[in-house]
């Protein structure tokens, strides 16, 4: 089974939606997929939650969303909102969400 980590850095919603669309498509095709919110993408969580974005919800309900960078959430002032999403806060790399755990598990990493 193919294993793919989509390591999302972009803060533009239209670009990030492609991350989610790809995650869902890969998952539906049989791949094991995880999405990490890192960098500017951490600012998108509240809007996706508030609007009940259907693609976001589909990815969330399928368990594709690995979590959100703790350090970036705090730095960008969205920590409380992101915590409220119920997604894990990731901090294994000096407070940020690292890719090493996924590489160790055989994931192919795609940074967007």
Protein Blocks (a to p, Z undefined) as FASTA:
>chain_A
ZZdddddfbfbfklmmmmmmmmmmmmmnopacddddehjllmmmmmmmmnopaklmmmmm
nopanbdcfklmmmnopmmmmmmnopacdfkegoiacfklmmmnopacddZZ
